[in-house]
Structures are given as C-alpha cells and as structure tokens.
Amino acid sequence: MKGFVHIRIDDRLIHGQVATRWSTGLKVNRIMVIDDAVAANDNEKAILRMAAPAGVNTSILSLEKAVANIQNGNYDGQRVMLIVKSPVTLVKMLEMGVQLLPVNIGNMSNRPGTTQYKKSVSMTPEEKAAVDRLLAAGIKVTAQMVPDDPATGIENFF
C-alpha cells in the first residue's frame, strides 16, 4: 500500500476528529473512503468532501475501483489515510491481494444485532469474524478514538 499512512474503521467516515486530529497529526494529503453505497451517492460524497480539511484531497470509491487504484500504485508519493465503515471491507481487500497496514478502529456505533466491546466499538457477528480474520492474518488491529488515546489491541476487549 505505497502512499498509505493509516487505515481507520469509523462508521462516521470523514467527520470532526478525522478532519482535525487524525489528518493533521498524520500530515495526510488525501483521505480515501472505500464504501460501495457512499461511492454511488452523489449527495453523500458531496457532504464528505465538505467535511474534509482544506488542502486535503478526497477519494470516495467503490471497493473494486479502490483496489485497482491501490494495485496500480496510483497513490505512490502521497500520504493517504484510508477510512472504511466496516472491517468486512478490509477482509475483502485482503482477499483481493492488498497487503494491509495495521488497522485502527475508531468508532463502530451500537446498532441492532451488535455486541458492545468497548465504549465506541460495537460489532455484528460478521464484523467480529472479520476482525478475527484480520488478526489471524497477522494484521495488528487497535482501538483508538483520537491520536492522544493509547492504541490498545482490540483483542484485549474480546
């Protein structure tokens, strides 16, 4: 993943913490959102682009398009923060041959059918299985809301 500096799971995608704390702290020049539904919705894309900080480019892409761009080296020389809503997307990327960086879980809201593992992290059984798959593949997965918080291995909450 040349050009990538951080992978975050956050069901809010681009919002205040990402725009002010993460993107500035990581000195990113691009925020990439991978989500098929959002990529197909012009209104959602426009809202996310408005939430991004000035001077930071946005790429809001379907899984297939994002993986093709990553594998083609389109982000070499950049500093990209990748955001997805679910660890399931990351497992699909792994299965498509993308070598992932360590993953940070920021926020996964409490929803029907989820189990709460941490104040800001609730997962469906499918999402929990996806995190287990990432861990089994040797990918470090931490839970960390903001950069100042300690990055704690997600397995400590299971």
DSSP file with accessible surface (Angstrom, degrees, kcal/mol):
  #  RESIDUE AA STRUCTURE BP1 BP2  ACC     N-H-->O    O-->H-N    N-H-->O    O-->H-N    TCO  KAPPA ALPHA  PHI   PSI    X-CA   Y-CA   Z-CA
    1    1 A M    >         0   0   44      0, 0.0     3,-2.0     0, 0.0    70,-0.1   0.000 360.0 360.0 360.0  63.5    0.0    0.0    0.0
    2    2 A K  T 3   +     0   0  156      1,-0.3    73,-0.3    68,-0.2     3,-0.1  -0.345 360.0  21.9 -60.1 133.1    2.5    2.6   -1.1
    3    3 A G  T 3  S+     0   0   19      1,-0.3    77,-2.9    73,-0.1     2,-0.3   0.227  94.9 118.5  95.0 -13.2    1.5    6.1   -0.1
    4    4 A F  E <   +a   80   0A  15     -3,-2.0    -1,-0.3    75,-0.2    77,-0.2  -0.705  30.6 170.9 -92.8 138.0   -0.8    5.0    2.7
    5    5 A V  E     +     0   0A  43     75,-2.9     2,-0.3    -2,-0.3    76,-0.2   0.545  64.2  17.1-118.5 -14.1    0.0    6.0    6.3
    6    6 A H  E     -a   81   0A  28     74,-1.2    76,-3.0    95,-0.0     2,-0.4  -0.966  50.3-157.1-162.2 141.1   -3.1    4.9    8.2
    7    7 A I  E     -ab  82 103A   0     95,-0.6    97,-2.5    -2,-0.3     2,-0.4  -0.994  22.1-178.3-120.6 128.4   -6.2    2.7    8.0
    8    8 A R  E     -ab  83 104A   0     74,-2.9    76,-2.1    -2,-0.4     2,-0.6  -0.983  22.8-150.0-130.0 136.3   -9.2    3.5   10.1
    9    9 A I  E     +ab  84 105A   0     95,-2.8    97,-3.0    -2,-0.4    98,-0.9  -0.933  36.8 148.9 -99.3 119.4  -12.5    1.8   10.7
   10   10 A D  E >   - b   0 107A   0     74,-2.6     3,-2.0    -2,-0.6    98,-0.2  -0.846  39.9-153.4-154.9 113.0  -15.1    4.5   11.5
   11   11 A D  T 3  S+     0   0   36     96,-2.5    74,-0.1    -2,-0.3    97,-0.1   0.622  98.3  60.4 -69.7  -6.2  -18.7    4.3   10.6
   12   12 A R  T 3  S-     0   0   88     95,-0.3    -1,-0.3     1,-0.3     2,-0.3   0.562  88.1-166.9 -89.8 -11.3  -18.9    8.1   10.6
   13   13 A L    <   +     0   0    5     -3,-2.0     2,-0.6    71,-0.2    -1,-0.3  -0.396  62.8  15.3  61.4-117.7  -16.3    8.2    7.8
   14   14 A I  S    S+     0   0    7     -2,-0.3     2,-0.2    -3,-0.1    37,-0.1  -0.779  87.9 131.4 -91.4 120.8  -15.0   11.9    7.5
   15   15 A H     >  -     0   0   34     -2,-0.6     4,-3.1    36,-0.1     5,-0.3  -0.818  69.8 -62.3-151.7-171.7  -16.0   13.9   10.5
   16   16 A G  H  >>S+     0   0   48     -2,-0.2     4,-2.8     1,-0.2     5,-0.5   0.872 127.7  46.4 -53.0 -50.4  -14.5   16.4   13.0
   17   17 A Q  I  >>S+     0   0   54      2,-0.2     5,-2.3     1,-0.2     4,-1.6   0.909 117.2  44.5 -62.8 -40.8  -12.0   14.0   14.7
   18   18 A V  I  4>S+     0   0    0      3,-0.2     5,-2.6     1,-0.2     6,-0.3   0.936 117.1  45.6 -67.3 -44.7  -10.8   12.7   11.3
   19   19 A A  I  <5S+     0   0   12     -4,-3.1    -2,-0.2     3,-0.2    -1,-0.2   0.869 127.6  23.8 -68.6 -38.3  -10.6   16.2    9.8
   20   20 A T  I  <5S+     0   0   87     -4,-2.8    -3,-0.2    -5,-0.3    -2,-0.2   0.868 132.4  24.7 -99.8 -41.7   -8.9   18.0   12.7
   21   21 A R  I  X<S+     0   0   89     -4,-1.6     4,-1.9    -5,-0.5    -3,-0.2   0.923 124.9  35.3 -93.6 -53.4   -7.0   15.4   14.7
   22   22 A W  I  ><S+     0   0   10     -5,-2.3     4,-2.5     2,-0.2     5,-0.2   0.959 118.8  45.3 -71.6 -51.3   -6.1   12.5   12.5
   23   23 A S  H  4XS+     0   0    3     -5,-2.6     5,-2.1    -6,-0.3     4,-0.4   0.904 119.3  41.7 -65.4 -37.6   -5.5   14.1    9.2
   24   24 A T  H >45S+     0   0   86     -6,-0.3     3,-0.7     3,-0.2    -1,-0.2   0.923 115.0  50.3 -74.2 -41.4   -3.3   16.9   10.6
   25   25 A G  H 3<5S+     0   0   52     -4,-1.9    -2,-0.2     1,-0.3    -1,-0.2   0.862 117.0  40.6 -62.9 -35.6   -1.5   14.6   13.0
   26   26 A L  T 3<5S-     0   0   37     -4,-2.5    -1,-0.3    -5,-0.2    -2,-0.2   0.480 104.9-132.0 -89.5  -5.9   -0.7   12.2   10.2
   27   27 A K  T < 5 +     0   0  155     -3,-0.7    -3,-0.2    -4,-0.4     2,-0.1   0.904  41.4 177.2  55.0  46.0    0.0   15.0    7.8
   28   28 A V      < -     0   0   13     -5,-2.1    52,-0.2    -6,-0.2    -1,-0.2  -0.471  31.4-167.7 -79.9 151.9   -2.1   13.4    5.1
   29   29 A N  S    S+     0   0   62     50,-2.4    28,-2.5     1,-0.3     2,-0.3   0.358  76.8  37.7-114.1   1.0   -2.8   15.0    1.7
   30   30 A R  E     -dc  57  80A  42     49,-1.5    51,-2.3    26,-0.2     2,-0.5  -0.974  59.0-159.3-151.0 137.3   -5.6   12.6    0.8
   31   31 A I  E     -dc  58  81A   0     26,-2.7    28,-2.3    -2,-0.3     2,-0.5  -0.981  16.8-161.7-112.1 123.8   -8.4   10.9    2.6
   32   32 A M  E     -dc  59  82A   0     49,-3.0    51,-3.1    -2,-0.5     2,-0.5  -0.937   4.1-166.8-108.4 126.7   -9.7    7.8    0.9
   33   33 A V  E     -dc  60  83A   0     26,-3.2    28,-2.8    -2,-0.5     2,-0.6  -0.954   3.4-162.4-108.7 127.9  -13.2    6.4    1.7
   34   34 A I  E     +d   61   0A   0     49,-2.0    51,-0.5    -2,-0.5     2,-0.2  -0.952  36.1 127.7-112.5 112.8  -14.0    2.9    0.4
   35   35 A D     >  -     0   0   24     26,-2.1     4,-2.6    -2,-0.6     5,-0.2  -0.783  46.0-150.6-164.5 117.0  -17.7    2.2    0.5
   36   36 A D  H  > S+     0   0   91     -2,-0.2     4,-1.1     1,-0.2    -1,-0.1   0.908  98.3  46.6 -59.7 -44.9  -19.8    1.0   -2.4
   37   37 A A  H  4 S+     0   0   69      1,-0.2     3,-0.4     2,-0.2     4,-0.3   0.928 115.2  45.0 -66.6 -44.6  -23.1    2.7   -1.3
   38   38 A V  H >4 S+     0   0    0      1,-0.2     3,-1.8     2,-0.2     7,-0.4   0.912 108.8  57.1 -66.3 -40.5  -21.5    6.0   -0.5
   39   39 A A  H 3< S+     0   0   18     -4,-2.6    -1,-0.2     1,-0.3    -2,-0.2   0.795 107.7  49.4 -61.6 -25.0  -19.5    6.0   -3.8
   40   40 A A  T 3< S+     0   0   87     -4,-1.1     2,-0.6    -3,-0.4    -1,-0.3   0.432  97.6  79.2 -92.7   0.7  -22.8    5.6   -5.6
   41   41 A N    <>  -     0   0   57     -3,-1.8     4,-2.3    -4,-0.3     5,-0.2  -0.896  58.1-168.1-117.5 104.7  -24.5    8.5   -3.8
   42   42 A D  H  > S+     0   0  117     -2,-0.6     4,-2.2     1,-0.2    -1,-0.2   0.839  88.1  54.0 -61.3 -35.4  -23.5   12.0   -5.0
   43   43 A N  H  > S+     0   0  124      2,-0.2     4,-2.1     1,-0.2    -1,-0.2   0.936 110.2  45.7 -65.4 -46.2  -25.1   13.7   -2.1
   44   44 A E  H  > S+     0   0   75      1,-0.2     4,-2.5     2,-0.2     5,-0.2   0.907 112.3  51.8 -63.1 -40.8  -23.2   11.7    0.5
   45   45 A K  H  X S+     0   0   39     -4,-2.3     4,-2.4    -7,-0.4    -1,-0.2   0.924 108.9  50.3 -61.9 -42.1  -20.0   12.2   -1.4
   46   46 A A  H  X S+     0   0   47     -4,-2.2     4,-1.9     1,-0.2    -1,-0.2   0.914 110.7  49.4 -63.6 -41.1  -20.5   16.0   -1.5
   47   47 A I  H  X S+     0   0  103     -4,-2.1     4,-1.4     1,-0.2    -1,-0.2   0.930 111.5  48.5 -64.5 -44.2  -21.1   16.1    2.3
   48   48 A L  H  X S+     0   0   15     -4,-2.5     4,-1.0     1,-0.2    -1,-0.2   0.905 109.3  53.0 -63.7 -39.5  -18.0   14.0    3.0
   49   49 A R  H  < S+     0   0  115     -4,-2.4     3,-0.4     1,-0.2    -1,-0.2   0.883 107.1  52.3 -64.5 -35.1  -15.9   16.3    0.7
   50   50 A M  H  < S+     0   0  148     -4,-1.9    -1,-0.2     1,-0.2    -2,-0.2   0.822 106.6  54.4 -68.8 -28.8  -17.1   19.3    2.6
   51   51 A A  H  < S+     0   0   37     -4,-1.4    -1,-0.2    -3,-0.2    -2,-0.2   0.707  88.3  96.5 -78.2 -19.4  -16.1   17.7    5.9
   52   52 A A  S  < S-     0   0   14     -4,-1.0     3,-0.1    -3,-0.4     6,-0.1  -0.407  86.4-102.4 -70.9 145.6  -12.5   17.1    4.7
   53   53 A P    >   -     0   0   31      0, 0.0     3,-1.9     0, 0.0    -1,-0.1  -0.316  45.3 -87.7 -66.5 153.4  -10.0   19.8    5.7
   54   54 A A  T 3  S+     0   0  107      1,-0.3     3,-0.1    -4,-0.1    -4,-0.0  -0.293 115.1  23.9 -58.3 138.6   -8.9   22.4    3.2
   55   55 A G  T 3  S+     0   0   78      1,-0.2     2,-0.6    -3,-0.1    -1,-0.3   0.422  96.2 110.4  85.3  -2.9   -5.9   21.2    1.2
   56   56 A V    <   -     0   0   24     -3,-1.9   -26,-0.2   -26,-0.0    -1,-0.2  -0.933  61.7-140.6-108.5 119.6   -6.7   17.5    1.7
   57   57 A N  E     -d   30   0A  87    -28,-2.5   -26,-2.7    -2,-0.6     2,-0.4  -0.390  13.9-144.9 -71.5 156.1   -7.9   15.7   -1.4
   58   58 A T  E     -d   31   0A  24    -28,-0.2     2,-0.4    -2,-0.1   -26,-0.2  -0.960  14.4-170.7-125.0 142.9  -10.7   13.1   -1.1
   59   59 A S  E     -d   32   0A  15    -28,-2.3   -26,-3.2    -2,-0.4     2,-0.6  -0.987   4.6-175.9-127.2 118.8  -11.2    9.8   -3.0
   60   60 A I  E     +d   33   0A   6     -2,-0.4     2,-0.3   -28,-0.2   -26,-0.2  -0.937  26.1 163.7-118.9 102.5  -14.6    8.2   -2.3
   61   61 A L  E     -d   34   0A  30    -28,-2.8   -26,-2.1    -2,-0.6   -22,-0.2  -0.839  42.1-108.4-127.9 157.1  -14.5    5.0   -4.2
   62   62 A S     >  -     0   0   39     -2,-0.3     4,-2.7   -28,-0.2     5,-0.2  -0.357  44.2-107.5 -71.3 160.6  -16.2    1.6   -4.6
   63   63 A L  H  > S+     0   0   19      1,-0.2     4,-2.6     2,-0.2     5,-0.3   0.938 118.8  49.5 -56.8 -48.4  -14.2   -1.4   -3.3
   64   64 A E  H  > S+     0   0  154      1,-0.2     4,-2.1     2,-0.2    -1,-0.2   0.925 113.6  44.6 -61.4 -45.5  -13.3   -2.6   -6.8
   65   65 A K  H  > S+     0   0  112      2,-0.2     4,-2.5     1,-0.2    -1,-0.2   0.920 113.7  50.7 -66.5 -41.6  -12.1    0.8   -8.0
   66   66 A A  H  X S+     0   0    0     -4,-2.7     4,-2.7     2,-0.2     5,-0.2   0.931 110.3  48.5 -63.0 -46.1  -10.1    1.5   -4.9
   67   67 A V  H  X S+     0   0    4     -4,-2.6     4,-2.9    -5,-0.2     5,-0.2   0.923 111.2  50.7 -62.5 -41.4   -8.3   -1.9   -5.0
   68   68 A A  H  X S+     0   0   39     -4,-2.1     4,-1.8    -5,-0.3    -1,-0.2   0.934 111.8  47.7 -61.1 -44.4   -7.5   -1.3   -8.7
   69   69 A N  H  <>S+     0   0   16     -4,-2.5     5,-2.4     2,-0.2     6,-0.3   0.911 113.3  47.8 -62.9 -42.7   -6.1    2.1   -7.9
   70   70 A I  H ><5S+     0   0   18     -4,-2.7     3,-1.6     1,-0.2   -68,-0.2   0.943 112.8  47.8 -63.6 -47.1   -4.0    0.8   -5.0
   71   71 A Q  H 3<5S+     0   0  108     -4,-2.9    -1,-0.2     1,-0.3    -2,-0.2   0.794 108.3  55.7 -67.8 -24.7   -2.7   -2.1   -7.0
   72   72 A N  T 3<5S-     0   0  117     -4,-1.8    -1,-0.3    -5,-0.2    -2,-0.2   0.443 114.0-118.4 -83.8  -2.0   -1.8    0.2   -9.9
   73   73 A G  T X 5 +     0   0   25     -3,-1.6     3,-1.5    -4,-0.2    -3,-0.2   0.750  60.6 152.0  74.4  25.3    0.3    2.4   -7.5
   74   74 A N  T 3 <S+     0   0   78     -5,-2.4    -4,-0.1     1,-0.3    -1,-0.1   0.628  70.0  48.3 -64.8 -14.1   -1.9    5.5   -8.0
   75   75 A Y  T >  S+     0   0   11     -6,-0.3     3,-2.1   -73,-0.3    -1,-0.3   0.308  74.4 135.6-113.4   9.5   -1.0    6.8   -4.5
   76   76 A D  T <  S+     0   0   80     -3,-1.5     3,-0.1     1,-0.3   -73,-0.1  -0.291  75.4  20.9 -55.0 136.5    2.8    6.4   -4.5
   77   77 A G  T 3  S+     0   0   86      1,-0.3    -1,-0.3     0, 0.0     2,-0.2   0.443 106.7 101.9  83.2  -2.2    4.4    9.6   -3.1
   78   78 A Q  S <  S-     0   0   46     -3,-2.1     2,-0.5   -76,-0.1    -1,-0.3  -0.522  72.2-126.7-102.6 176.8    1.2   10.7   -1.3
   79   79 A R        -     0   0  111     -2,-0.2   -50,-2.4    -3,-0.1   -49,-1.5  -0.909  38.5-177.7-124.7  98.1    0.2   10.4    2.4
   80   80 A V  E     -ac   4  30A   0    -77,-2.9   -75,-2.9    -2,-0.5   -74,-1.2  -0.854  21.8-158.8-109.5 133.5   -3.2    8.7    2.3
   81   81 A M  E     -ac   6  31A   0    -51,-2.3   -49,-3.0    -2,-0.4     2,-0.4  -0.946  17.4-151.6-104.8 124.1   -5.5    7.9    5.2
   82   82 A L  E     -ac   7  32A   0    -76,-3.0   -74,-2.9    -2,-0.5     2,-0.4  -0.839  12.6-172.1 -98.7 132.0   -7.9    5.1    4.3
   83   83 A I  E     +ac   8  33A   0    -51,-3.1   -49,-2.0    -2,-0.4     2,-0.3  -0.990   7.8 171.2-127.5 132.2  -11.3    5.0    6.1
   84   84 A V  E     -a    9   0A   0    -76,-2.1   -74,-2.6    -2,-0.4   -71,-0.2  -0.918  33.6-134.9-129.7 160.2  -13.9    2.2    5.9
   85   85 A K  S    S+     0   0   69    -51,-0.5   -74,-0.2    -2,-0.3   -76,-0.1   0.761  87.1  27.6 -82.1 -27.5  -17.2    1.7    7.8
   86   86 A S    >>  -     0   0   20    -76,-0.1     3,-1.0     1,-0.1     4,-0.8  -0.985  66.7-129.9-141.4 146.5  -16.6   -2.0    8.5
   87   87 A P  H 3> S+     0   0    0      0, 0.0     4,-2.1     0, 0.0     5,-0.2   0.731 104.2  75.2 -66.0 -17.8  -13.7   -4.5    8.9
   88   88 A V  H 3> S+     0   0   20      1,-0.2     4,-2.2     2,-0.2     5,-0.2   0.905  91.7  54.1 -60.2 -39.0  -15.6   -6.7    6.3
   89   89 A T  H <> S+     0   0   24     -3,-1.0     4,-2.1     1,-0.2    -1,-0.2   0.909 107.0  50.8 -61.1 -40.9  -14.4   -4.3    3.6
   90   90 A L  H  X S+     0   0    0     -4,-0.8     4,-2.5     2,-0.2    -1,-0.2   0.889 107.4  52.3 -67.8 -37.1  -10.8   -4.7    4.8
   91   91 A V  H  X S+     0   0   15     -4,-2.1     4,-2.7     2,-0.2    -1,-0.2   0.924 108.7  51.3 -63.9 -41.0  -11.1   -8.5    4.7
   92   92 A K  H  X S+     0   0   96     -4,-2.2     4,-1.3     1,-0.2    -2,-0.2   0.911 109.5  50.4 -61.6 -40.4  -12.4   -8.2    1.1
   93   93 A M  H  <>S+     0   0    0     -4,-2.1     5,-2.4     2,-0.2     3,-0.3   0.924 109.8  50.4 -62.5 -43.1   -9.3   -6.1    0.2
   94   94 A L  H ><5S+     0   0   27     -4,-2.5     3,-1.8     1,-0.2    -2,-0.2   0.927 109.4  50.6 -59.2 -44.8   -7.1   -8.7    1.8
   95   95 A E  H 3<5S+     0   0  128     -4,-2.7    -1,-0.2     1,-0.3    -2,-0.2   0.756 105.4  57.6 -66.3 -23.1   -8.7  -11.4   -0.3
   96   96 A M  T 3<5S-     0   0   78     -4,-1.3    -1,-0.3    -3,-0.3    -2,-0.2   0.334 128.2 -96.6 -90.1   5.9   -8.2   -9.3   -3.4
   97   97 A G  T < 5S+     0   0   44     -3,-1.8     2,-0.4     1,-0.3    -3,-0.2   0.553  74.9 143.3  97.3   8.5   -4.5   -9.2   -2.8
   98   98 A V      < -     0   0    5     -5,-2.4     2,-0.8    -6,-0.1    -1,-0.3  -0.708  46.2-138.5 -84.3 128.1   -4.0   -5.9   -0.9
   99   99 A Q        -     0   0  145     -2,-0.4     2,-0.2     1,-0.0    -5,-0.0  -0.795  28.5-144.9 -85.9 110.2   -1.3   -6.0    1.8
  100  100 A L        -     0   0   23     -2,-0.8     3,-0.1     1,-0.1   -93,-0.0  -0.459   3.9-134.9 -82.6 150.2   -2.9   -4.1    4.6
  101  101 A L        -     0   0   51      1,-0.2    -1,-0.1    -2,-0.2   -96,-0.0  -0.345  54.6 -62.8 -79.5 173.6   -1.2   -1.8    7.2
  102  102 A P        -     0   0   82      0, 0.0   -95,-0.6     0, 0.0     2,-0.4  -0.265  60.9-130.1 -55.2 151.1   -2.1   -2.0   10.9
  103  103 A V  E     -be   7 141A   2     37,-3.1    39,-2.9   -97,-0.1     2,-0.5  -0.897  14.7-157.4-115.6 136.4   -5.8   -1.1   11.4
  104  104 A N  E     -be   8 142A   2    -97,-2.5   -95,-2.8    -2,-0.4     2,-0.7  -0.950   7.4-151.4-111.4 126.3   -7.2    1.3   13.9
  105  105 A I  E     +be   9 143A   0     37,-3.6    39,-2.2    -2,-0.5   -95,-0.2  -0.890  24.1 165.0 -96.2 118.9  -10.9    1.0   15.0
  106  106 A G  E     -     0   0A   0    -97,-3.0     2,-0.4    -2,-0.7   -96,-0.2   0.880  61.7  -4.7 -94.5 -65.8  -12.2    4.4   15.9
  107  107 A N  E     +b   10   0A  22    -98,-0.9   -96,-2.5    37,-0.1     2,-0.4  -0.986  47.6 169.1-141.1 125.7  -16.0    4.2   16.1
  108  108 A M  B     -g  121   0B   0     12,-2.8    14,-2.0    -2,-0.4     3,-0.1  -0.923  39.3-131.1-131.1 103.8  -18.4    1.4   15.3
  109  109 A S        -     0   0   49     -2,-0.4     2,-0.4    12,-0.2    11,-0.1  -0.115  20.1-101.4 -61.1 152.2  -21.8    2.5   16.6
  110  110 A N        +     0   0  108     11,-0.1    -1,-0.1     4,-0.0     6,-0.0  -0.607  56.0 164.5 -71.5 120.9  -24.1    0.4   18.7
  111  111 A R    >   -     0   0   77     -2,-0.4     3,-1.8    -3,-0.1    12,-0.0  -0.881  47.2 -69.2-132.8 165.6  -26.8   -0.9   16.3
  112  112 A P  T 3  S+     0   0  131      0, 0.0     3,-0.1     0, 0.0    12,-0.0  -0.327 121.8  23.1 -56.6 135.1  -29.4   -3.7   16.5
  113  113 A G  T 3  S+     0   0   64      1,-0.3     2,-0.3    11,-0.1    -3,-0.0   0.558  99.7 118.3  86.2   7.2  -27.6   -7.0   16.4
  114  114 A T    <   -     0   0   23     -3,-1.8     2,-0.4    10,-0.2    -1,-0.3  -0.732  55.4-141.1-105.9 158.8  -24.3   -5.8   17.7
  115  115 A T  E     -H  123   0B  75      8,-2.5     8,-2.4    -2,-0.3     2,-0.6  -0.960  22.5-128.6-111.4 134.1  -22.3   -6.6   20.8
  116  116 A Q  E     +H  122   0B 104     -2,-0.4     6,-0.3     6,-0.2     3,-0.1  -0.735  32.6 168.0 -87.0 123.2  -20.5   -3.7   22.5
  117  117 A Y  E    S+     0   0B  57      4,-3.0     2,-0.3    -2,-0.6     5,-0.2   0.652  71.1   4.6-103.1 -25.3  -16.8   -4.5   23.1
  118  118 A K  E >  S-H  121   0B  50      3,-1.6     3,-1.9     1,-0.1    -1,-0.4  -0.954  90.5 -89.2-153.7 161.7  -15.7   -1.0   24.1
  119  119 A K  T 3  S+     0   0  191     -2,-0.3    -1,-0.1     1,-0.3     3,-0.0   0.865 128.2  25.8 -47.1 -43.3  -17.5    2.3   24.6
  120  120 A S  T 3  S+     0   0   12      1,-0.1   -12,-2.8   -15,-0.1     2,-0.5   0.290 111.3  78.9-106.9  11.0  -17.1    3.3   21.0
  121  121 A V  E <   +gH 108 118B   0     -3,-1.9    -4,-3.0   -14,-0.2    -3,-1.6  -0.924  44.5 157.8-131.3 109.3  -16.9   -0.2   19.4
  122  122 A S  E     - H   0 116B   2    -14,-2.0     2,-0.4    -2,-0.5    -6,-0.2  -0.985  17.9-170.5-124.7 138.6  -19.9   -2.4   18.7
  123  123 A M  E     - H   0 115B   0     -8,-2.4    -8,-2.5    -2,-0.4    -2,-0.0  -0.975  22.2-130.2-134.5 147.0  -19.8   -5.2   16.2
  124  124 A T     >  -     0   0   30     -2,-0.4     4,-2.7   -10,-0.3     5,-0.2  -0.390  44.7-101.2 -75.0 164.9  -22.2   -7.6   14.5
  125  125 A P  H  > S+     0   0  102      0, 0.0     4,-2.4     0, 0.0     5,-0.2   0.895 126.1  53.1 -56.6 -36.7  -21.1  -11.3   14.4
  126  126 A E  H  > S+     0   0  132      2,-0.2     4,-1.9     1,-0.2     5,-0.1   0.912 110.0  46.8 -65.0 -41.9  -19.9  -10.8   10.8
  127  127 A E  H  > S+     0   0   15      2,-0.2     4,-2.4     1,-0.2    -1,-0.2   0.913 111.7  50.7 -66.9 -41.0  -17.8   -7.7   11.8
  128  128 A K  H  X S+     0   0   42     -4,-2.7     4,-2.6     1,-0.2    -2,-0.2   0.923 110.0  50.4 -61.5 -43.5  -16.3   -9.6   14.7
  129  129 A A  H  X S+     0   0   57     -4,-2.4     4,-2.1    -5,-0.2    -1,-0.2   0.883 108.8  52.8 -62.6 -36.0  -15.4  -12.5   12.5
  130  130 A A  H  X S+     0   0    9     -4,-1.9     4,-2.3     2,-0.2    -2,-0.2   0.918 109.1  48.2 -66.5 -41.7  -13.8  -10.0   10.0
  131  131 A V  H  X S+     0   0    0     -4,-2.4     4,-2.7     1,-0.2    -2,-0.2   0.931 110.7  51.7 -63.6 -42.8  -11.7   -8.6   12.8
  132  132 A D  H  X S+     0   0   63     -4,-2.6     4,-2.6     1,-0.2    -1,-0.2   0.898 108.8  51.7 -59.1 -38.3  -10.7  -12.1   13.9
  133  133 A R  H  X S+     0   0  102     -4,-2.1     4,-1.5     2,-0.2    -1,-0.2   0.907 109.1  49.5 -65.8 -41.9   -9.7  -12.8   10.3
  134  134 A L  H  <>S+     0   0    0     -4,-2.3     5,-2.3     2,-0.2     3,-0.2   0.940 112.4  47.7 -62.1 -45.5   -7.5   -9.7   10.1
  135  135 A L  H ><5S+     0   0   48     -4,-2.7     3,-1.9     1,-0.2    -2,-0.2   0.917 109.6  53.0 -61.4 -42.4   -5.8  -10.7   13.4
  136  136 A A  H 3<5S+     0   0   88     -4,-2.6    -1,-0.2     1,-0.3    -2,-0.2   0.801 103.7  57.7 -64.5 -27.2   -5.3  -14.3   12.1
  137  137 A A  T 3<5S-     0   0   47     -4,-1.5    -1,-0.3    -3,-0.2    -2,-0.2   0.409 124.2-105.6 -82.2   1.6   -3.6  -12.8    9.0
  138  138 A G  T < 5S+     0   0   67     -3,-1.9     2,-0.5     1,-0.3    -3,-0.2   0.639  72.5 144.4  86.1  14.4   -1.1  -11.1   11.3
  139  139 A I      < -     0   0   19     -5,-2.3     2,-0.3    -6,-0.2    -1,-0.3  -0.772  50.9-126.4 -90.7 125.8   -2.6   -7.6   10.9
  140  140 A K        -     0   0  135     -2,-0.5   -37,-3.1    -3,-0.1     2,-0.5  -0.550  26.8-168.1 -69.9 129.7   -2.4   -5.5   14.1
  141  141 A V  E     +e  103   0A   1     -2,-0.3    13,-2.7   -39,-0.2    14,-0.4  -0.984   8.7 178.1-125.1 120.0   -5.8   -4.1   15.0
  142  142 A T  E     -eF 104 153A  13    -39,-2.9   -37,-3.6    -2,-0.5     2,-0.5  -0.799  26.5-133.4-117.7 161.7   -6.1   -1.4   17.7
  143  143 A A  E     +eF 105 152A   1      9,-2.8     9,-1.6    -2,-0.3     2,-0.3  -0.976  40.3 148.7-113.4 123.4   -8.9    0.6   19.2
  144  144 A Q        -     0   0   26    -39,-2.2     7,-0.1    -2,-0.5   -37,-0.1  -0.845  28.9-168.4-159.2 115.3   -8.2    4.3   19.4
  145  145 A M  S    S+     0   0   32     -2,-0.3    -1,-0.1     1,-0.2   -38,-0.1   0.947  79.1   8.2 -73.5 -50.3  -10.7    7.1   19.2
  146  146 A V  S >  S-     0   0   16      4,-0.1     3,-1.8   -40,-0.1    -1,-0.2  -0.904  82.3-104.6-130.1 159.3   -8.2   10.0   18.9
  147  147 A P  T 3  S+     0   0   46      0, 0.0     4,-0.1     0, 0.0    -1,-0.0   0.794 117.4  58.9 -56.3 -29.3   -4.4   10.1   18.4
  148  148 A D  T 3  S+     0   0  132      2,-0.1     3,-0.1    -4,-0.0    -4,-0.0   0.697  89.3  88.9 -74.3 -20.4   -3.9   11.1   22.1
  149  149 A D  S <  S-     0   0   64     -3,-1.8     2,-0.1     1,-0.1     0, 0.0  -0.464  93.3 -98.1 -72.3 151.9   -5.6    7.9   23.3
  150  150 A P        -     0   0  100      0, 0.0     2,-1.0     0, 0.0    -5,-0.2  -0.442  32.6-122.0 -68.2 143.1   -3.5    4.8   23.8
  151  151 A A        -     0   0   52     -2,-0.1     2,-0.4    -7,-0.1    -7,-0.2  -0.794  37.0-170.9 -87.1 102.5   -3.7    2.4   20.9
  152  152 A T  E     -F  143   0A  46     -9,-1.6    -9,-2.8    -2,-1.0     5,-0.1  -0.829  29.7-106.7-101.2 133.2   -4.9   -0.8   22.6
  153  153 A G  E >   -F  142   0A  13     -2,-0.4     3,-1.8   -11,-0.2   -11,-0.3  -0.313  25.2-134.2 -56.3 131.0   -5.0   -4.1   20.8
  154  154 A I  G >  S+     0   0    0    -13,-2.7     3,-2.4     1,-0.3     4,-0.3   0.833 101.1  70.8 -60.8 -29.5   -8.7   -4.9   20.0
  155  155 A E  G >  S+     0   0   97    -14,-0.4     3,-1.1     1,-0.3    -1,-0.3   0.762  84.8  69.8 -61.7 -20.2   -8.3   -8.4   21.3
  156  156 A N  G <  S+     0   0  114     -3,-1.8    -1,-0.3     1,-0.2    -2,-0.2   0.656  98.1  50.8 -69.7 -13.2   -8.0   -7.0   24.8
  157  157 A F  G <         0   0   64     -3,-2.4    -1,-0.2    -4,-0.2    -2,-0.2   0.449 360.0 360.0-101.5  -5.9  -11.7   -6.2   24.6
  158  158 A F    <         0   0   86     -3,-1.1   -41,-0.0    -4,-0.3    -3,-0.0  -0.586 360.0 360.0 -87.6 360.0  -12.9   -9.6   23.5
